[in-house]
Amino acid sequence: MQPCHSRAGKTIPQGSGYLAFVPAKLPPPIAFDGEMIRLMSDADIALGRLAGITEILPNPELFVAMYVRREAVLSSQIEGIQCTLDEVLEAEIDENGIRTKDIAEVVNYVDAMNYGMERLTTLPLSLRLIRETHSRLMNGVRGEHKAPGEFRKTQNWIGPQGSTLSNAAFVPPPVPEMNEALADLEQFLHDRHSIPVSIQCAVTHLQFETIHPFLDGNGRIGRLLVPLMLHQREVMAKPLLYISHYLKANRHEYYDRLMDVRVNGNWEGWVKFFLTGVAAVGNEAADTAKRIVQFRTEAQQAAAKMGKPELALIDHLFKHPIMDARTAEKLLEVTYATANNALSSLEKAGLVEETTGRKRNRMFRFRGYLKLFDDTPSRPPAIYDREKPTGYQHRADEPGREEPLWP
């Protein structure tokens, strides 16, 4: 890491010869030019549109549940955790089955998000809530021995496998300075007047990633902070705005923007990038919500022509879009034969597809519904071509998965 001193903080030499970055206090001095104001307006309009359109959903909780799962998959994929949405859904209906480590980590992410949202009803967004949420995220998975729910007590660093403190891409603040920065961040979380909430989310995420207070899981917790903050500030009643879709599609620029702030103090470039993402994913989610309403009506009309079991099963498929006959039997409270026949009827109508190719223990996928949540890349931000960050070259051998090491 190179010496630097910017509006975002400065590197400080440490006793063993390496440089550690110590962030400046919040809020940062952000300049509001015409482009910043326009992007903030676009983001706010998208958030308002998403918040409003979810009110027309017949069962918004089902939509929320699918978006939480999707966010868990995408946020985890940024860290190199290889798992698909289908695999998570299959794991949910087979709780006693064998789960890979990657699936377990994504399932934990879903649990952490749900826990954080529920905890906000009794506890404000704070360091305590962050620690508790981190504990749920790391429970029983990779990193479970790296002090889940506790801020680090040793120095960590970020870089490709085999890097050291002396040649790391980035070294977060030492523990004493980390604690001071965390206290400042908590105070900023409660600040409702300094800057608009959409920009506050951008600053909070970057500052948390810069502090890097845990030995593992910092990226995922940092991204969870965005929907938690929007919910606490009553911008979104439901956790539906997830930035991971955009960050994954623009992953290299994401890393570049983070480092450009630390090295050059370019807060404006990062905030514009973030606001562009909020507008993109907010509008995508609102469009998906509209398509869900239309798809639900069409699916129910088709199933109603088949019989009561098929019609009832359609409603259950919105909650369990991957299902076997045993699960359908329990949900419908009918015989196994009736449940199996209902799934077969829906398959013939093209509403579900069988995924195993087996004659027994078949698994069915609610393909039309799941297609609405396909990981289609968010549009790349136009500002990147005009304002290329400097001071950090993305490492080709950087896998993207967070692998903090410590002595």
N, C-alpha and C positions, 0 to 999 in steps of 0.2 A: 504494500500500500504506500502511495506517495504522500509526502507532506502536503497539507492543504489547510486553508483558513478561509472560510466562506460565511455567508449569512446563515448557513445551516449548522455551523459548528467548526471544530478544528481538530486536527490530529495532535496528540500529545505523546512525546517520547516516553517509553516505559523503561524500567530498570534493566530489563534483559535485552534491550536494543530494538524492540519493535515499536511501531506507531499505532496508537488506538484512537478512534474517533470519538469525540465527546460532543453531543449535539447541543445547540444553543437552546435557550428557553423559548417557549411558545407563548403567544402566537408568532409566527414568522412575519417579516415585513413583505407582504405580497403586493405587487403593483397591479392595479386593475386597468388594463387597456380595453379598447373596444372589443377585441376578440375574446378576452376573458369574460366580459359582461355578456356577450352573446352566448358563449358556451355555458355559462352559469344559467342563463335563461332557458336554453335548450334542455339542460339537465333538470331544472325545476319543473318545466312543462311535462317532461317524460315521467317524472316521479308523480306529479299530480294526475296524469292520465292513467298510470298504472294503479294508483290508489283508488281512483274512481271506478275504473272498469271492473275491478275485482268485486265491487258491490253487486254486480249483475250476475255473478256466478251462482248457480244453484247451490253448490256446496263448496265454498271457497277453501275450506280446510283440506279437501282432497287436492286442490291445485297447489296449495302451500306445501303439502307433504311431498308432492312430486318435485317441486322446485327445490326443497331442502335436500332431497336425495341427489338431484342433478348437481346442485352446488357442491355437495360433498364429493362427488366424483370428479368434477372439474378442478376444484381447489386441490384435491389430493393428487391429480394428474400433474399439476404444476410442480409438485414436489417429487415427481418421478414414480408415484404409486400407481401401478398399472391395474386398473379395475374399471369395469363398465357398469352402466346403469342396470343393465339386465342382470348382471351377476349379483348386484346388491339386492334387487327385487327377488331373485331366486333364493338368496340366503334368508330373506325375511320369511318366506313360507316354509323353509326347512330349517328351523331353529336348531335342530339337533344334528344337522349335517356338518360335514367338514368344511371349514372356511379357510381360505388362504389368508396369509398375513395382510395382504393388500385389502381384501374384502373387509376384514376385521377393522382395519384403520378407517375405511370409509364409513362403516356402520357406526364407529365411534364418533366420527364427525357429525353424523346425523344426530346422535344422542347429545353431543356437546351443544349443537345449535339449539335443539329443543330445550335443553336444560337452561341455556343462557336466556332464551326468551321467557321461559317460565320464571326464572330467578329475578328478572327485571320487575316482576310484580311486587317483590318484597325488598329488593336491594337495588340501588342505583348502579349505573355502569361505573365500575370502580376497579381498583387493583384486586380487591378481594374477589369480585365476580370473575375477573379475568383468570385468577389463579384457580378458582373452582371449576371454571369451564375447561381450562387446560388439563386439570386432573381427569375430567371425563374423557377428554380427547385421547389421552395417553394411557388410559386404563387397559392393561393386559395386552398391549401391542408393542411394536418396535418403539423403543424409547421409554418403556415403562420403568426402566431402572435409572433413568436420567431425571430423577426428582420431579415427578409429575405434580403439578400444582404448586411448585416452589420456584422462586426466582433463583437464578444461578448464583453460585458462590465462588465460581472460578471463571477465568477468562475463556471465551470461545472465539472462534473466527470462521469466516466464510471463504470457501475456495474449493477448487477441484480436489478429488481424492489424492492424498499424499502431500498436500500443501502444509506449510507450517506458519507460525505467527509472523515470521520474517518475510514470507513471500505470499501471504494470503491476499485475496482480492479485497477483503474488507475485514477490519477488526473492530467490533463494537466497543462501547465504553467499558473500562474496568469496573469492577463491582461497586466501589464507592460512588463513582460518577454515575453508574447505572442506576443506583438507588435514588440519587438526586434527580436524574432525568425522569424516572418513573413517578416520583412525587409531583414533578412539574406536569407530566402528562395527565395524571389523575385530576389535577386542578383544571387543566385545559378541558377535560371531558365534561366538567361541570360548568364551563363557560358558555353562556348562551347569548353573548352580546358582541364579542370581538369580531367574528367573521361569520358569513352565512354557513348554514349547516352542511350544505353539499361540499363546500370547501373545507370545512372542519373535518369531515370524513376523510378527505384526501390527505390532509395534514396528519390526522391521527394515525392512519394506516402507515404512512411513510415513517413517522417518528417512532412508532412501535417497532417496525422492521429495523430501523437504525439502532434502537436500544438493544434489540435482540435479547430479551431478558430470560428466556428459557434455554435449556440445553438442547431441546428439540421441539418441533411443532410451532415455531414462531410464525412461519408463513401462513399456516392455516388459521391460527388465532388472529393474526393481523387482518386477514380477510373477513373473519367472522365479526370483527368489530364494526364493520360498515353497516350491515343490516341491524345489528344491536343498537348502534347509535341512532339510526333512522327511526327505529321503533321507539326508543326512549324519548326522542324529540317529537314523537307523534306525527312524523312525516309519513310513515307507513304503518298502518295498523297491523299488517301481516308481514312476515319476513319474506318479501318477494323480490327485492332488489339485490342481485348477486353479481358482483363485479368479476368473479373468477372466469366467467365465459369470455369476457373481453380480454382479461389479462392473459389467459391461455392462448387466445388467438394472436395476441401481440406480445408474446412472452419476451422476446429479445429486447424489444423497446421498453418493456416494463422494467427489466433489469437496468438498462441504460439510463432510464429516467431516474430511478432511485439513486444511482451513483452520481448522476449529473447534479442532483441537489447537494449531495454530500461534498463533492469535489468542488463544484463551481457555484453552489448556492442558487441554482436555477429552480426555485420554487414555482415560478410561473409556468415553466415547461411541464413540470410534473402535474400541476393542478389542471392545466388545459388538457393534458392527456387523460387524466382521471375523469374530468367532467365530460369529455367526449365519450368515454366508456359508460358513464352513468346514463347519458342520453341514449346510447345504442342499446344497452341491455334493458333499460326501462321500456323503450318502445317495442323491443322484441318480445318482452314478457307481456305487455299489453296486447299485442297482436296475437300471441299464443292464447291468451285468455279468451279473446273473441272467437278464435277457431275452436276452442274447447266447447264453448256454448253451442256452436253450430254442429260440431261432431256429435255431441251428446244427444242432441235432438234427432239427428239422422240415425244414430245407432239404436236409440230407443224405438223409433218408428219401425226399423227393420226387425228388431227382436220381438216387438209386439205381435207381428204376424206369425210368429213361431209358437208362442205359448208363454204361460206365466213363468215357468222356471228360467227360460231364456231371457225374458224381460227383467226378472229379478237379478239374474246373473250379470247383466250389463252394469247395473249400479254397483255391484261388488267389484267388477273389473276396474272401475275407476280408482278404487282404493288398492286393489291387488292386481295390477295389470299383467302379472305373470302368475299363472295359477295351474294347479293340477286338480284332478277329479276329487281327491280326498279333501282338499281345501274347499272346493265348491260344495261338496256334500255337507261339510260343517256349516258353511255360511248360509246355505239355502235351507238347511235342516230337512233334507230329503234323503232318499236312499242313494247309495253309490251309483246304481244304474241310472237313476234319473239325472243325477249330476253329470255323469259321463255323457249321457245322451244330449244334455243341454249344451255341453261344450262342443260336442260333435256337430250339432245343428249350427252353432255359431261359426264353426270352422267352415262348414259347407257354404255358409252365406258370406264368407270372406271377412268376418269381423275379428276372428282370432286365427292364429296359425300355430300348428303343432311344431315344436322345435327339436324334439329328440329323435324322431324317426322310429321310435319304438312302438310296439303294440301294447306294452304295459308300462305303467308309471309314466304316462305321457305328460308333457308340460306344454301349456298353451300361452301364447303371447298376444296381448291386446294391441295388435300392431298399429292400427290407425291412431290410437291414443298415444302410444310411445313415439310414433313418428313426429308428433308435435313437439317432442322434447329432444329431437336429434341435435347433436352438437354441431350446428352449422356455424362457421366462424363469424364473429362480429366484424363489421366493416373496419378496416384499418383507419386510424386517424389521419386526416388530411394534414394536420399540423406537423407531422413527423418529417415529411419531405421538405418543409420549409425551414424547419428549426432542428436540425440534426444535433443531438447532444454531443458534447466533447468531453474528453477527460476520462473516458472509460471504454474500453474495448471488450465486448462480450467474449468470453472464453469459449472457444469451440468445444473444449473438453469439459465444460461445465454441464453436468447432466440436468441441472434444474432442480434436482431433489436436494432438499436441505440436509446437509450432513455436517453440522457443526462438530468440530473436534476440540479437545481441550487437553492440556498437559496432565 
